[in-house]
Amino acid sequence: MAIGPDELGRLFGAHAAALVLYARQWRDGPGAEDVVQDAFIALALQPRTPERPAAWLHRTVRNAALSAWRGSKRRRAREARAGRPEGEPWFTAVDDRLDAREAVALLAGLDDEPREAVTARIWGGLTFEEIAALQGCSTAAAHRRYKAGLARLLERLERPCPTTDPTT
C-alpha cells in the first residue's frame, strides 16, 4: 500500500534533519536539501511503503547525493576548476555540548567510510545492518568502520588544547 500523507509527514519530521546532514557529506547547502526533498517525493510515489522507510530514505539520499556529486565533479573538470569549492559545513546547528565548527573539522578528518558510518549511526539512527547495506559491506565491517571513526574522533578530541602559557 502506498504511503499516506500523515505517515509521510511523520517520517519527514523524524528524519529530514538527519538526512540533510547525511547528504551534506556529498552536497553543499541547498543541494543537500534538494536531494532530501527528492527522496521524500520518491517515497511518496512508491506503490508500496518500504519495509524500513528510514533505511530506504538513507539509501535513496546517498545514491542521489553521490550521483549529483559525481556529476558536479565531471562538470568542474570540464570547466578546468581545481579543488572543491568551500561550502557550508555538514550541519549548521550549534549543539551546546559540541562546537559545530569543531565537529565539522573532526568529521572531515575521517576517511570516507568511517565518516559515513559515524554520521549514519549517530545522526541518522541507522542500525549496523542498515549501514552495511548502504556501504555494501558486512555488518561486522560497518561496525569496525564505525568504531574506527569513533576512535579517531576520540583521539583528536583528547588532545590538549593549545595555549600561549605553558603553565596553564
DSSP file (Angstrom, degrees, kcal/mol; ACC not computed):
  #  RESIDUE AA STRUCTURE BP1 BP2  ACC     N-H-->O    O-->H-N    N-H-->O    O-->H-N    TCO  KAPPA ALPHA  PHI   PSI    X-CA   Y-CA   Z-CA
    1    1 A M              0   0    0      0, 0.0    48,-2.2     0, 0.0     3,-0.1   0.000 360.0 360.0 360.0 139.5    0.0    0.0    0.0
    2    2 A A        -     0   0    0     46,-0.3     2,-0.2     1,-0.1    46,-0.1  -0.253 360.0 -95.6 -65.7 154.5    1.3    3.5   -0.9
    3    3 A I        -     0   0    0     43,-0.4    -1,-0.1    40,-0.4    45,-0.0  -0.496  39.0-131.4 -74.8 139.9    2.4    5.8    2.0
    4    4 A G     >  -     0   0    0     -2,-0.2     4,-2.4     1,-0.1     5,-0.2  -0.441  21.4-108.9 -87.8 164.6   -0.3    8.2    3.2
    5    5 A P  H  > S+     0   0    0      0, 0.0     4,-2.4     0, 0.0     5,-0.2   0.844 117.1  53.2 -63.5 -34.3    0.3   11.9    3.8
    6    6 A D  H  > S+     0   0    0      2,-0.2     4,-2.2     1,-0.2     5,-0.1   0.937 112.1  43.9 -66.5 -45.3    0.2   11.6    7.6
    7    7 A E  H  > S+     0   0    0      2,-0.2     4,-2.6     1,-0.2     5,-0.2   0.890 113.0  52.4 -66.2 -39.2    2.9    8.9    7.6
    8    8 A L  H  X S+     0   0    0     -4,-2.4     4,-2.4     1,-0.2    -2,-0.2   0.916 110.4  48.3 -62.3 -43.3    4.9   10.9    5.1
    9    9 A G  H  X S+     0   0    0     -4,-2.4     4,-2.5     2,-0.2    -2,-0.2   0.888 111.1  50.4 -63.6 -40.0    4.7   13.9    7.3
   10   10 A R  H  X S+     0   0    0     -4,-2.2     4,-2.2     2,-0.2    -2,-0.2   0.928 111.8  47.4 -63.7 -44.7    5.7   11.9   10.4
   11   11 A L  H  X S+     0   0    0     -4,-2.6     4,-2.3     2,-0.2     5,-0.4   0.897 111.2  51.7 -63.3 -40.3    8.7   10.4    8.6
   12   12 A F  H  X S+     0   0    0     -4,-2.4     4,-2.4     1,-0.2     5,-0.3   0.943 111.5  46.6 -61.6 -47.5    9.7   13.9    7.3
   13   13 A G  H  < S+     0   0    0     -4,-2.5     4,-0.2     1,-0.2    -1,-0.2   0.862 117.6  43.4 -62.0 -36.2    9.6   15.3   10.9
   14   14 A A  H  < S+     0   0    0     -4,-2.2    -1,-0.2    -5,-0.2    -2,-0.2   0.797 130.3  17.6 -80.9 -29.3   11.5   12.4   12.3
   15   15 A H  H  X S+     0   0    0     -4,-2.3     4,-2.4    -5,-0.2     5,-0.2   0.587  92.9  91.4-124.5 -12.7   14.2   12.0    9.6
   16   16 A A  H  X S+     0   0    0     -4,-2.4     4,-2.4    -5,-0.4     5,-0.2   0.913  91.0  47.6 -58.9 -47.5   14.6   15.1    7.4
   17   17 A A  H  > S+     0   0    0     -5,-0.3     4,-2.1    -4,-0.2    -1,-0.2   0.919 114.3  46.7 -62.1 -43.7   17.3   16.9    9.5
   18   18 A A  H  > S+     0   0    0      1,-0.2     4,-2.4     2,-0.2    -1,-0.2   0.874 111.8  52.0 -65.6 -36.2   19.4   13.7    9.8
   19   19 A L  H  X S+     0   0    0     -4,-2.4     4,-2.7     2,-0.2    -2,-0.2   0.881 107.6  51.3 -68.6 -37.5   19.0   13.1    6.1
   20   20 A V  H  X S+     0   0    0     -4,-2.4     4,-1.8     2,-0.2    -2,-0.2   0.934 111.2  48.4 -63.4 -44.8   20.2   16.6    5.3
   21   21 A L  H  < S+     0   0    0     -4,-2.1     4,-0.3     1,-0.2    -2,-0.2   0.927 112.3  49.3 -58.0 -45.5   23.2   16.1    7.5
   22   22 A Y  H >< S+     0   0    0     -4,-2.4     3,-1.3     1,-0.2    -2,-0.2   0.908 110.9  49.3 -61.2 -44.2   23.9   12.8    5.8
   23   23 A A  H >X S+     0   0    0     -4,-2.7     4,-2.4     1,-0.3     3,-2.1   0.782  95.6  72.8 -68.0 -27.3   23.6   14.3    2.3
   24   24 A R  T 3< S+     0   0    0     -4,-1.8    -1,-0.3     1,-0.3    -2,-0.2   0.560  78.1  76.7 -69.6  -5.8   26.0   17.1    3.2
   25   25 A Q  T <4 S+     0   0    0     -3,-1.3    -1,-0.3    -4,-0.3    -2,-0.2   0.808 117.8  14.4 -66.2 -27.8   28.8   14.6    3.1
   26   26 A W  T <4 S+     0   0    0     -3,-2.1     2,-0.4    -4,-0.2    -2,-0.2   0.649 128.1  48.5-119.4 -25.9   28.5   14.9   -0.7
   27   27 A R  S  < S-     0   0    0     -4,-2.4     2,-0.3     2,-0.1    -1,-0.2  -0.933  73.5-129.3-124.4 143.3   26.3   18.0   -1.4
   28   28 A D    >>  -     0   0    0     -2,-0.4     3,-2.0    -3,-0.1     4,-0.8  -0.636  54.8 -52.4 -91.0 149.1   26.6   21.5    0.0
   29   29 A G  H >> S+     0   0    0      1,-0.3     4,-1.5    -2,-0.3     3,-0.9   0.165 129.1  17.1  33.4-113.6   23.8   23.6    1.5
   30   30 A P  H 3> S+     0   0    0      0, 0.0     4,-2.5     0, 0.0    -1,-0.3   0.794 121.6  63.2 -61.5 -29.1   20.7   23.8   -0.8
   31   31 A G  H <> S+     0   0    0     -3,-2.0     4,-1.9     2,-0.2    -2,-0.2   0.891 103.4  48.4 -61.9 -39.0   21.9   20.8   -2.8
   32   32 A A  H <X S+     0   0    0     -3,-0.9     4,-2.0    -4,-0.8    -1,-0.2   0.910 111.8  49.0 -67.0 -42.2   21.7   18.5    0.2
   33   33 A E  H  X S+     0   0    0     -4,-1.5     4,-2.6     1,-0.2    -2,-0.2   0.883 109.6  52.7 -65.2 -37.4   18.2   19.8    1.0
   34   34 A D  H  X S+     0   0    0     -4,-2.5     4,-2.7     2,-0.2    -1,-0.2   0.909 107.7  51.2 -63.1 -42.2   17.2   19.2   -2.6
   35   35 A V  H  X S+     0   0    0     -4,-1.9     4,-1.9     2,-0.2    -2,-0.2   0.912 111.9  47.1 -62.0 -42.8   18.4   15.6   -2.5
   36   36 A V  H  X S+     0   0    0     -4,-2.0     4,-2.1     2,-0.2    -2,-0.2   0.921 111.6  50.3 -66.0 -43.9   16.4   15.0    0.7
   37   37 A Q  H  X S+     0   0    0     -4,-2.6     4,-2.1     1,-0.2    -2,-0.2   0.925 110.3  50.4 -59.9 -44.0   13.3   16.6   -0.8
   38   38 A D  H  X S+     0   0    0     -4,-2.7     4,-2.5     1,-0.2    -1,-0.2   0.866 107.5  54.5 -62.1 -35.9   13.6   14.5   -3.9
   39   39 A A  H  X S+     0   0    0     -4,-1.9     4,-2.2     2,-0.2    -1,-0.2   0.904 108.4  47.9 -65.6 -40.6   13.9   11.4   -1.7
   40   40 A F  H  X S+     0   0    0     -4,-2.1     4,-2.3     2,-0.2    -2,-0.2   0.868 111.0  51.2 -68.9 -34.9   10.7   12.2    0.1
   41   41 A I  H  X S+     0   0    0     -4,-2.1     4,-1.5     2,-0.2    -2,-0.2   0.931 110.2  49.5 -64.1 -44.1    8.9   12.8   -3.2
   42   42 A A  H  X S+     0   0    0     -4,-2.5     4,-0.5     1,-0.2    -2,-0.2   0.888 110.1  51.5 -61.5 -38.5   10.2    9.4   -4.5
   43   43 A L  H >< S+     0   0    0     -4,-2.2     3,-1.2     1,-0.2   -40,-0.4   0.920 107.6  52.0 -63.5 -43.2    8.9    7.8   -1.3
   44   44 A A  H 3< S+     0   0    0     -4,-2.3    -1,-0.2     1,-0.3    -2,-0.2   0.799 109.2  51.3 -63.2 -27.8    5.5    9.3   -1.8
   45   45 A L  H 3< S+     0   0    0     -4,-1.5    -1,-0.3    -5,-0.1    -2,-0.2   0.509  82.1 114.1 -89.1  -5.3    5.4    7.9   -5.3
   46   46 A Q    <<  -     0   0    0     -3,-1.2   -43,-0.4    -4,-0.5     3,-0.1  -0.436  67.0-138.4 -66.2 137.6    6.3    4.4   -4.3
   47   47 A P  S    S+     0   0    0      0, 0.0     2,-0.4     0, 0.0    -1,-0.1   0.822  90.4  26.2 -66.5 -29.3    3.4    1.9   -4.9
   48   48 A R  S    S-     0   0    0    -46,-0.1   -46,-0.3   -47,-0.1   -45,-0.1  -0.984  92.0-106.9-132.7 145.7    4.1    0.3   -1.6
   49   49 A T        -     0   0    0    -48,-2.2    -5,-0.0    -2,-0.4   -47,-0.0  -0.533  45.0-110.2 -67.6 130.2    5.7    1.7    1.6
   50   50 A P        -     0   0    0      0, 0.0    -1,-0.1     0, 0.0     4,-0.1  -0.237  22.1-118.0 -59.2 152.7    9.2    0.2    2.0
   51   51 A E  S    S+     0   0    0      1,-0.3    -2,-0.1     2,-0.1     0, 0.0   0.891 110.8  25.4 -60.1 -41.1    9.6   -2.2    4.9
   52   52 A R  S  > S-     0   0    0      1,-0.1     4,-2.4     2,-0.0    -1,-0.3  -0.804  73.6-177.2-125.5  87.9   12.1    0.1    6.6
   53   53 A P  H  > S+     0   0    0      0, 0.0     4,-2.8     0, 0.0     5,-0.2   0.845  79.9  54.0 -58.7 -38.6   11.4    3.6    5.4
   54   54 A A  H  > S+     0   0    0      2,-0.2     4,-2.3     1,-0.2     5,-0.2   0.933 112.5  43.6 -63.9 -44.4   14.3    5.3    7.3
   55   55 A A  H  > S+     0   0    0      2,-0.2     4,-2.5    -3,-0.2    -1,-0.2   0.899 113.4  52.2 -65.7 -39.9   16.9    2.9    5.7
   56   56 A W  H  X S+     0   0    0     -4,-2.4     4,-2.6     1,-0.2    -2,-0.2   0.918 110.1  48.8 -61.5 -43.7   15.2    3.3    2.3
   57   57 A L  H  X S+     0   0    0     -4,-2.8     4,-2.9     2,-0.2     5,-0.2   0.911 110.6  50.2 -63.9 -42.5   15.4    7.1    2.6
   58   58 A H  H  X S+     0   0    0     -4,-2.3     4,-2.8     2,-0.2    -2,-0.2   0.929 112.1  47.7 -61.0 -44.3   19.1    7.0    3.6
   59   59 A R  H  X S+     0   0    0     -4,-2.5     4,-2.7     2,-0.2    -2,-0.2   0.927 113.9  47.0 -61.9 -45.1   19.8    4.7    0.6
   60   60 A T  H  X S+     0   0    0     -4,-2.6     4,-2.5     2,-0.2     5,-0.2   0.915 114.0  47.2 -64.2 -44.1   17.9    7.0   -1.8
   61   61 A V  H  X S+     0   0    0     -4,-2.9     4,-3.0     2,-0.2     5,-0.3   0.923 113.0  49.6 -63.2 -44.6   19.6   10.1   -0.4
   62   62 A R  H  X S+     0   0    0     -4,-2.8     4,-2.8    -5,-0.2     5,-0.3   0.946 112.7  46.1 -60.1 -49.5   23.0    8.5   -0.6
   63   63 A N  H  X S+     0   0    0     -4,-2.7     4,-2.3     1,-0.2    -1,-0.2   0.925 116.7  44.0 -61.2 -45.6   22.5    7.4   -4.2
   64   64 A A  H  X S+     0   0    0     -4,-2.5     4,-2.6     2,-0.2     5,-0.2   0.906 114.8  48.7 -67.4 -41.5   21.2   10.7   -5.3
   65   65 A A  H  X S+     0   0    0     -4,-3.0     4,-2.6    -5,-0.2    -2,-0.2   0.918 113.3  47.0 -65.7 -42.7   23.8   12.7   -3.5
   66   66 A L  H  X S+     0   0    0     -4,-2.8     4,-2.7    -5,-0.3    -2,-0.2   0.909 112.6  49.9 -64.6 -41.2   26.6   10.6   -4.8
   67   67 A S  H  X S+     0   0    0     -4,-2.3     4,-2.2    -5,-0.3    -2,-0.2   0.928 113.5  45.2 -62.5 -45.5   25.2   10.8   -8.3
   68   68 A A  H  X S+     0   0    0     -4,-2.6     4,-2.5     2,-0.2    -2,-0.2   0.885 112.4  52.5 -65.4 -38.6   24.9   14.6   -8.1
   69   69 A W  H  X S+     0   0    0     -4,-2.6     4,-2.2     2,-0.2    -2,-0.2   0.924 109.7  48.0 -63.7 -44.7   28.4   14.8   -6.6
   70   70 A R  H  X S+     0   0    0     -4,-2.7     4,-2.4     1,-0.2    -1,-0.2   0.903 111.4  51.7 -63.1 -40.2   29.9   12.8   -9.5
   71   71 A G  H  X S+     0   0    0     -4,-2.2     4,-2.2     1,-0.2    -2,-0.2   0.916 111.4  45.5 -62.5 -43.5   28.0   15.0  -12.0
   72   72 A S  H  X S+     0   0    0     -4,-2.5     4,-2.7     2,-0.2    -1,-0.2   0.842 110.0  55.6 -70.4 -31.0   29.4   18.2  -10.4
   73   73 A K  H  X S+     0   0    0     -4,-2.2     4,-2.1     2,-0.2    -2,-0.2   0.924 109.5  46.2 -64.1 -44.0   32.8   16.7  -10.3
   74   74 A R  H  X S+     0   0    0     -4,-2.4     4,-2.5     2,-0.2    -2,-0.2   0.908 112.3  51.3 -63.7 -41.2   32.7   16.0  -14.0
   75   75 A R  H  X S+     0   0    0     -4,-2.2     4,-2.1     1,-0.2    -2,-0.2   0.927 109.4  49.5 -62.5 -45.0   31.4   19.5  -14.6
   76   76 A R  H  <>S+     0   0    0     -4,-2.7     5,-2.6     1,-0.2    -1,-0.2   0.896 110.3  51.0 -61.7 -39.6   34.2   21.1  -12.6
   77   77 A A  H ><5S+     0   0    0     -4,-2.1     3,-1.4     1,-0.2    -1,-0.2   0.926 109.9  49.7 -63.6 -43.4   36.8   19.0  -14.5
   78   78 A R  H 3<5S+     0   0    0     -4,-2.5    -1,-0.2     1,-0.3    -2,-0.2   0.873 111.5  48.7 -61.8 -36.3   35.3   20.2  -17.8
   79   79 A E  T 3<5S-     0   0    0     -4,-2.1    -1,-0.3    -5,-0.2    -2,-0.2   0.391 113.2-122.5 -86.6   4.3   35.4   23.7  -16.6
   80   80 A A  T < 5 +     0   0    0     -3,-1.4     2,-0.4     1,-0.2    -3,-0.2   0.834  54.6 157.8  59.7  36.9   39.0   23.2  -15.5
   81   81 A R      < -     0   0    0     -5,-2.6     2,-0.5    -6,-0.1    -1,-0.2  -0.724  32.8-141.3 -89.1 142.3   38.4   24.2  -12.0
   82   82 A A        -     0   0    0     -2,-0.4    -5,-0.0     2,-0.0    -6,-0.0  -0.876  58.1  -0.7-105.1 136.0   40.8   23.0   -9.4
   83   83 A G  S    S-     0   0    0     -2,-0.5    -2,-0.0     2,-0.1     0, 0.0   0.154  89.6 -68.3  78.9 164.4   39.7   21.8   -6.0
   84   84 A R        -     0   0    0      1,-0.0     3,-0.1     3,-0.0    -2,-0.0  -0.805  53.6-116.9 -91.9 126.3   36.3   21.6   -4.3
   85   85 A P        -     0   0    0      0, 0.0     2,-0.1     0, 0.0    -2,-0.1  -0.308  34.4-102.1 -63.6 146.8   34.8   25.0   -3.6
   86   86 A E        +     0   0    0      1,-0.0     2,-0.2   -58,-0.0   -58,-0.0  -0.439  51.5 168.5 -67.5 141.1   34.2   25.8    0.1
   87   87 A G        -     0   0    0      1,-0.2     3,-0.1    -2,-0.1    -1,-0.0  -0.646  40.6 -53.2-135.2-166.5   30.6   25.3    1.1
   88   88 A E        -     0   0    0     -2,-0.2    -1,-0.2     1,-0.1   -59,-0.1  -0.380  64.6 -98.4 -69.9 153.1   28.5   25.2    4.2
   89   89 A P        -     0   0    0      0, 0.0   -60,-0.2     0, 0.0    -1,-0.1  -0.207  41.0 -97.5 -64.7 167.7   29.5   22.7    6.9
   90   90 A W  S    S+     0   0    0      1,-0.1     2,-0.3    -3,-0.1   -66,-0.2   0.786 110.1  15.4 -61.2 -27.8   27.7   19.4    7.1
   91   91 A F        -     0   0    0      9,-0.1    -1,-0.1     1,-0.1    13,-0.1  -0.992  58.6-166.6-146.1 150.9   25.5   20.8    9.8
   92   92 A T        +     0   0    0     -2,-0.3     2,-0.3    -4,-0.1     8,-0.1   0.593  55.9 102.8-114.4 -16.0   24.8   24.3   10.9
   93   93 A A        -     0   0    0      7,-0.1     2,-0.6     1,-0.1    -2,-0.0  -0.535  67.8-132.7 -74.2 132.8   23.0   24.0   14.2
   94   94 A V        -     0   0    0     -2,-0.3     2,-0.4     5,-0.1     5,-0.1  -0.752  16.2-152.0 -87.5 125.4   25.2   24.6   17.2
   95   95 A D  B >   -A   98   0A   0      3,-1.0     3,-1.1    -2,-0.6     5,-0.1  -0.809  15.9-132.3 -96.0 136.4   24.9   22.0   19.9
   96   96 A D  T 3  S+     0   0    0     -2,-0.4    -1,-0.1     1,-0.3     3,-0.1   0.782 106.4  46.8 -59.4 -27.5   25.6   23.1   23.4
   97   97 A R  T 3  S+     0   0    0      1,-0.2     2,-0.4    -3,-0.0    -1,-0.3   0.634 119.3  33.1 -91.3 -14.0   27.8   20.1   24.0
   98   98 A L  B <  S-A   95   0A   0     -3,-1.1    -3,-1.0     4,-0.0     2,-0.3  -0.977  79.0-121.9-148.4 127.1   29.9   20.3   20.8
   99   99 A D     >  -     0   0    0     -2,-0.4     4,-2.6     1,-0.2     5,-0.2  -0.537  22.1-141.3 -67.9 125.8   31.0   23.2   18.8
  100  100 A A  H  > S+     0   0    0     -2,-0.3     4,-2.5     1,-0.2     5,-0.2   0.880 100.0  50.9 -60.0 -40.8   29.6   22.7   15.2
  101  101 A R  H  > S+     0   0    0      2,-0.2     4,-2.3     1,-0.2    -1,-0.2   0.907 111.4  48.0 -65.3 -40.0   32.8   24.0   13.5
  102  102 A E  H  > S+     0   0    0      2,-0.2     4,-2.7     1,-0.2    -2,-0.2   0.914 111.4  50.6 -65.4 -41.7   35.0   21.7   15.6
  103  103 A A  H  X S+     0   0    0     -4,-2.6     4,-2.9     2,-0.2     5,-0.2   0.909 109.7  50.4 -63.0 -41.6   32.7   18.8   14.8
  104  104 A V  H  X S+     0   0    0     -4,-2.5     4,-2.7     2,-0.2    -1,-0.2   0.933 112.3  47.3 -61.1 -45.4   32.8   19.6   11.1
  105  105 A A  H  X S+     0   0    0     -4,-2.3     4,-1.1     2,-0.2    -2,-0.2   0.909 113.5  48.0 -63.7 -41.8   36.6   19.7   11.2
  106  106 A L  H  < S+     0   0    0     -4,-2.7     3,-0.4     1,-0.2     4,-0.3   0.935 114.4  45.3 -65.1 -45.8   36.8   16.4   13.2
  107  107 A L  H >< S+     0   0    0     -4,-2.9     3,-1.6     1,-0.2    -2,-0.2   0.886 108.9  56.5 -65.0 -38.3   34.4   14.6   10.8
  108  108 A A  H 3< S+     0   0    0     -4,-2.7    -1,-0.2     1,-0.3    -2,-0.2   0.777  99.7  61.8 -64.6 -24.7   36.2   16.0    7.8
  109  109 A G  T 3< S+     0   0    0     -4,-1.1    -1,-0.3    -3,-0.4    -2,-0.2   0.573  89.2  90.1 -77.6  -8.8   39.4   14.5    9.1
  110  110 A L  S <  S-     0   0    0     -3,-1.6    39,-0.0    -4,-0.3     2,-0.0  -0.535  87.2-103.6 -85.4 153.9   38.0   11.0    8.9
  111  111 A D     >  -     0   0    0     -2,-0.2     4,-2.3     1,-0.1     5,-0.2  -0.312  42.2-101.5 -65.4 161.6   38.2    8.7    5.9
  112  112 A D  H  > S+     0   0    0      1,-0.2     4,-2.6     2,-0.2     5,-0.2   0.905 115.9  47.8 -56.4 -50.0   35.0    8.4    3.8
  113  113 A E  H  > S+     0   0    0      1,-0.2     4,-2.3     2,-0.2    -1,-0.2   0.928 114.8  43.1 -66.3 -47.2   33.8    5.1    5.1
  114  114 A P  H  > S+     0   0    0      0, 0.0     4,-2.8     0, 0.0     5,-0.2   0.906 114.7  52.1 -63.5 -38.0   34.2    5.7    8.8
  115  115 A R  H  X S+     0   0    0     -4,-2.3     4,-2.6     1,-0.2     5,-0.2   0.929 111.1  46.7 -62.2 -44.2   32.8    9.2    8.5
  116  116 A E  H  X S+     0   0    0     -4,-2.6     4,-2.6    -5,-0.2     5,-0.2   0.907 113.2  49.1 -64.3 -41.5   29.7    7.9    6.7
  117  117 A A  H  X S+     0   0    0     -4,-2.3     4,-2.2    -5,-0.2     5,-0.2   0.925 113.3  46.0 -64.5 -44.9   29.2    5.1    9.3
  118  118 A V  H  X S+     0   0    0     -4,-2.8     4,-2.8     2,-0.2     5,-0.5   0.930 115.3  46.6 -63.8 -45.9   29.5    7.6   12.2
  119  119 A T  H  X>S+     0   0    0     -4,-2.6     4,-1.4    -5,-0.2     5,-1.4   0.924 114.5  46.3 -63.2 -45.4   27.2   10.1   10.6
  120  120 A A  H  <5S+     0   0    0     -4,-2.6     6,-2.2    -5,-0.2    -1,-0.2   0.874 118.4  42.4 -66.4 -36.9   24.6    7.4    9.7
  121  121 A R  H  X5S+     0   0    0     -4,-2.2     4,-0.7     4,-0.2    -2,-0.2   0.952 123.2  33.0 -75.7 -50.9   24.7    5.8   13.1
  122  122 A I  H  <5S+     0   0    0     -4,-2.8    -3,-0.2    -5,-0.2    -2,-0.2   0.962 135.3  20.8 -76.2 -52.3   24.7    8.9   15.4
  123  123 A W  T  <5S+     0   0    0     -4,-1.4    -3,-0.2    -5,-0.5    -1,-0.1   0.781 130.9  43.1 -90.7 -27.7   22.7   11.4   13.4
  124  124 A G  T  4<S-     0   0    0     -5,-1.4    -3,-0.2    -6,-0.2    -4,-0.2   0.681  92.7-139.5 -90.8 -18.5   20.7    9.0   11.2
  125  125 A G     <  +     0   0    0     -4,-0.7    -4,-0.2    -6,-0.3     2,-0.1   0.726  44.4 158.4  68.5  21.7   19.9    6.5   13.9
  126  126 A L        -     0   0    0     -6,-2.2    -1,-0.2     1,-0.1     2,-0.1  -0.446  40.1-120.1 -78.8 152.3   20.6    3.6   11.5
  127  127 A T     >  -     0   0    0     -2,-0.1     4,-2.4     1,-0.1     5,-0.2  -0.374  28.9-107.0 -79.4 167.1   21.4    0.1   12.7
  128  128 A F  H  > S+     0   0    0      1,-0.2     4,-2.5     2,-0.2     5,-0.2   0.834 122.2  56.4 -66.3 -30.7   24.7   -1.5   11.7
  129  129 A E  H  > S+     0   0    0      2,-0.2     4,-2.0     1,-0.2    -1,-0.2   0.915 109.3  45.6 -64.3 -41.9   22.7   -3.8    9.3
  130  130 A E  H  > S+     0   0    0      2,-0.2     4,-2.0     1,-0.2    -2,-0.2   0.886 112.8  49.8 -69.0 -38.8   21.3   -0.7    7.6
  131  131 A I  H  X S+     0   0    0     -4,-2.4     4,-2.6     2,-0.2     5,-0.2   0.910 109.2  52.8 -64.6 -41.5   24.7    0.9    7.4
  132  132 A A  H  X>S+     0   0    0     -4,-2.5     5,-2.2     1,-0.2     4,-1.2   0.905 108.6  49.9 -60.1 -41.8   26.2   -2.3    6.0
  133  133 A A  H  <5S+     0   0    0     -4,-2.0    -1,-0.2     1,-0.2    -2,-0.2   0.892 111.2  49.7 -64.5 -38.7   23.5   -2.3    3.3
  134  134 A L  H  <5S+     0   0    0     -4,-2.0    -2,-0.2     1,-0.2    -1,-0.2   0.914 117.9  38.6 -63.5 -43.1   24.3    1.4    2.5
  135  135 A Q  H  <5S-     0   0    0     -4,-2.6    -1,-0.2    -5,-0.1    -2,-0.2   0.522 107.2-122.3 -90.1  -5.4   28.0    0.8    2.2
  136  136 A G  T  <5S+     0   0    0     -4,-1.2     2,-0.2     1,-0.2    -3,-0.2   0.918  74.3 107.2  66.9  42.8   27.8   -2.6    0.5
  137  137 A C  S   <S-     0   0    0     -5,-2.2    -1,-0.2    -6,-0.1    -2,-0.1  -0.796  74.8 -76.2-138.8 179.8   29.7   -4.4    3.2
  138  138 A S     >  -     0   0    0     -2,-0.2     4,-2.2     1,-0.1     5,-0.2  -0.344  40.7-113.0 -76.5 163.0   29.1   -6.9    6.0
  139  139 A T  H  > S+     0   0    0      1,-0.2     4,-2.4     2,-0.2     5,-0.2   0.892 119.6  53.9 -61.5 -39.6   27.6   -5.8    9.3
  140  140 A A  H  > S+     0   0    0      1,-0.2     4,-2.6     2,-0.2    -1,-0.2   0.906 108.0  49.1 -62.4 -41.6   30.9   -6.5   11.0
  141  141 A A  H  > S+     0   0    0      2,-0.2     4,-2.6     1,-0.2    -1,-0.2   0.903 110.2  51.0 -65.4 -40.4   32.7   -4.3    8.6
  142  142 A A  H  X S+     0   0    0     -4,-2.2     4,-2.2     2,-0.2    -2,-0.2   0.910 111.6  48.1 -62.0 -41.5   30.2   -1.5    9.2
  143  143 A H  H  X S+     0   0    0     -4,-2.4     4,-2.9     2,-0.2    -2,-0.2   0.911 111.1  50.3 -65.1 -42.8   30.7   -1.9   12.9
  144  144 A R  H  X S+     0   0    0     -4,-2.6     4,-2.8     2,-0.2    -2,-0.2   0.912 111.0  49.2 -61.5 -42.3   34.5   -1.8   12.5
  145  145 A R  H  X S+     0   0    0     -4,-2.6     4,-2.4     2,-0.2    -1,-0.2   0.910 112.3  48.1 -64.1 -41.7   34.3    1.4   10.4
  146  146 A Y  H  X S+     0   0    0     -4,-2.2     4,-2.6     2,-0.2    -2,-0.2   0.944 113.8  46.1 -62.4 -49.0   32.0    3.0   13.0
  147  147 A K  H  X S+     0   0    0     -4,-2.9     4,-2.6     1,-0.2    -2,-0.2   0.894 112.5  50.9 -63.1 -39.9   34.3    2.0   15.9
  148  148 A A  H  X S+     0   0    0     -4,-2.8     4,-2.3    -5,-0.2    -1,-0.2   0.905 110.8  49.2 -64.1 -40.9   37.4    3.2   13.9
  149  149 A G  H  X S+     0   0    0     -4,-2.4     4,-2.3     2,-0.2    -2,-0.2   0.921 112.5  47.0 -63.5 -44.4   35.7    6.5   13.2
  150  150 A L  H  X S+     0   0    0     -4,-2.6     4,-2.9     2,-0.2     5,-0.2   0.905 111.2  51.8 -63.4 -41.2   34.8    7.0   16.9
  151  151 A A  H  X S+     0   0    0     -4,-2.6     4,-2.5     1,-0.2    -2,-0.2   0.913 110.7  47.9 -62.2 -42.4   38.3    6.0   18.0
  152  152 A R  H  X S+     0   0    0     -4,-2.3     4,-2.1     2,-0.2    -1,-0.2   0.906 112.7  48.7 -65.7 -41.5   39.8    8.6   15.6
  153  153 A L  H  X S+     0   0    0     -4,-2.3     4,-2.4     2,-0.2    -2,-0.2   0.929 112.3  48.5 -62.9 -44.9   37.4   11.3   16.8
  154  154 A L  H  X S+     0   0    0     -4,-2.9     4,-2.0     1,-0.2    -2,-0.2   0.913 109.5  52.9 -61.6 -42.9   38.2   10.4   20.5
  155  155 A E  H  < S+     0   0    0     -4,-2.5     4,-0.2     1,-0.2    -1,-0.2   0.907 113.0  43.7 -58.5 -43.3   41.9   10.6   19.8
  156  156 A R  H >< S+     0   0    0     -4,-2.1     3,-0.7     1,-0.2    -1,-0.2   0.839 113.0  51.7 -73.6 -32.7   41.5   14.0   18.2
  157  157 A L  H 3< S+     0   0    0     -4,-2.4    -2,-0.2     1,-0.2    -1,-0.2   0.801 103.9  58.1 -73.1 -28.2   39.2   15.3   21.0
  158  158 A E  T 3< S+     0   0    0     -4,-2.0    -1,-0.2    -5,-0.2    -2,-0.2   0.466  77.6 113.8 -84.7  -0.4   41.6   14.2   23.8
  159  159 A R  S <  S-     0   0    0     -3,-0.7    -3,-0.0    -4,-0.2     2,-0.0  -0.453  79.0-102.7 -66.3 142.2   44.5   16.3   22.5
  160  160 A P        -     0   0    0      0, 0.0    -1,-0.1     0, 0.0    -2,-0.1  -0.363  38.5-105.2 -65.9 147.2   45.4   19.0   24.9
  161  161 A C        -     0   0    0      1,-0.1     2,-0.2    -3,-0.1    -3,-0.0  -0.517  37.1-113.0 -71.1 136.6   44.1   22.5   24.0
  162  162 A P        +     0   0    0      0, 0.0     2,-0.3     0, 0.0    -1,-0.1  -0.504  41.3 178.5 -71.0 137.6   46.9   24.7   22.7
  163  163 A T        -     0   0    0     -2,-0.2     0, 0.0     1,-0.1     0, 0.0  -0.926  36.9-133.9-134.2 161.1   47.7   27.7   25.0
  164  164 A T  S    S+     0   0    0     -2,-0.3    -1,-0.1     1,-0.2     3,-0.0   0.724  97.4  61.5 -85.0 -23.0   50.2   30.5   24.9
  165  165 A D  S >  S-     0   0    0      1,-0.1     3,-1.7    -3,-0.0    -1,-0.2  -0.913  70.2-158.7-107.0 112.3   51.2   30.0   28.5
  166  166 A P  T 3  S+     0   0    0      0, 0.0    -1,-0.1     0, 0.0    -2,-0.0   0.638  88.6  63.2 -66.5 -12.4   52.6   26.5   29.2
  167  167 A T  T 3         0   0    0      1,-0.2    -3,-0.0    -3,-0.0    -2,-0.0   0.539 360.0 360.0 -89.1  -5.8   51.8   26.7   32.9
  168  168 A T    <         0   0    0     -3,-1.7    -1,-0.2     0, 0.0    -4,-0.0   0.430 360.0 360.0-105.6 360.0   48.0   26.9   32.3
